[in-house]
Amino acid sequence: MSPFVKICGLSTPETIDAAIDLGATHIGLVHYAPSPRHVDLKTAAALRQRAAGRAKVALLLVNASQKETSDALAAIRPDIIQFHGTETPEWLATVKRLVPAEIWKAVGLKDAGTLDRIEQYRGIADRILFDAPAQALPGGTGTRFDWSLLKNHRHSMDWGVAGGLTPDNVAQAIAETGAPLVDVSSGVESAPGVKDVDKIAAFLKAAGL
Ligand SMILES: O=C(O)c1ccccc1N[C@@H]1O[C@H](COP(=O)(O)O)[C@@H](O)[C@H]1O
């Protein structure tokens, strides 16, 4: 069975349409000022509307304050909130009580100890997204983690793989990890923040969509 595929960091109507028309099941909007993929709330709300009913929309936040989070959720009303910083289980549980969105937690997968530590999110996060450990930015850097860490791991929550995926390696990532969801951002760009429709098409094809 083909995995779900999320194309993250989309910032234009044209690339939203292309990703969805080519088969992406999820799209991601980044609301994090240091990112080259940052979209302001007005833009994000318009893009969210454009994707509504066609693909699941994830809003990516990184250690956003209470006010930033509530402003963003009120403006965008995403299907999913992807927390990509060092947000605590308590904060995620608070947000979960307040909004009907799915809660995803991204974690940098460094070693087997990470797989123990994520248990703190069980019952709170609806999905764990394994990514490379944070670099200068906490994500979107095109860095892979050691996929073999997931070999034989018994997952206690829904999960997915992100980090350094490209049209050339996504099939191998799926085969090695058995990921039910893959997530890509920089691997389908021609420059930081500039999505490339041909690369999106190649990624979706290589992922089996
Ligand atoms: O995309 C970003 O700019 C970003 C910024 C801050 C945190 C996460 C970000 N993106 C997410 O990072 C992973 C991996 O991205 P990549 O494929 O290696 O470029 C993915 O989940 C993005 O959604």
PDBQT file of the ligand as one rigid body, heavy atoms in Angstrom, charges set to zero:
ROOT
HETATM    1  O1  LIG A 301      10.501  23.650   6.227  1.00  0.00    +0.000 OA
HETATM    2  C1  LIG A 301      11.013  24.396   7.064  1.00  0.00    +0.000 C 
HETATM    3  O2  LIG A 301      11.537  25.460   6.759  1.00  0.00    +0.000 OA
HETATM    4  C2  LIG A 301      11.014  23.994   8.499  1.00  0.00    +0.000 A 
HETATM    5  C3  LIG A 301      11.401  24.927   9.443  1.00  0.00    +0.000 A 
HETATM    6  C4  LIG A 301      11.418  24.596  10.779  1.00  0.00    +0.000 A 
HETATM    7  C5  LIG A 301      11.044  23.336  11.190  1.00  0.00    +0.000 A 
HETATM    8  C6  LIG A 301      10.666  22.380  10.244  1.00  0.00    +0.000 A 
HETATM    9  C7  LIG A 301      10.652  22.683   8.901  1.00  0.00    +0.000 A 
HETATM   10  N1  LIG A 301      10.298  21.755   7.942  1.00  0.00    +0.000 N 
HETATM   11  C8  LIG A 301      10.055  20.381   8.191  1.00  0.00    +0.000 C 
HETATM   12  O3  LIG A 301      11.266  19.680   8.391  1.00  0.00    +0.000 OA
HETATM   13  C9  LIG A 301      11.131  18.359   7.939  1.00  0.00    +0.000 C 
HETATM   14  C10 LIG A 301      12.259  17.968   7.032  1.00  0.00    +0.000 C 
HETATM   15  O4  LIG A 301      12.435  18.856   5.967  1.00  0.00    +0.000 OA
HETATM   16  P1  LIG A 301      13.380  18.508   4.725  1.00  0.00    +0.000 P 
HETATM   17  O5  LIG A 301      12.588  17.630   3.803  1.00  0.00    +0.000 OA
HETATM   18  O6  LIG A 301      14.596  17.809   5.253  1.00  0.00    +0.000 OA
HETATM   19  O7  LIG A 301      13.709  19.813   4.095  1.00  0.00    +0.000 OA
HETATM   20  C11 LIG A 301       9.778  18.269   7.264  1.00  0.00    +0.000 C 
HETATM   21  O8  LIG A 301       8.852  17.736   8.215  1.00  0.00    +0.000 OA
HETATM   22  C12 LIG A 301       9.402  19.678   7.036  1.00  0.00    +0.000 C 
HETATM   23  O9  LIG A 301       8.017  19.767   7.115  1.00  0.00    +0.000 OA
ENDROOT
TORSDOF 0
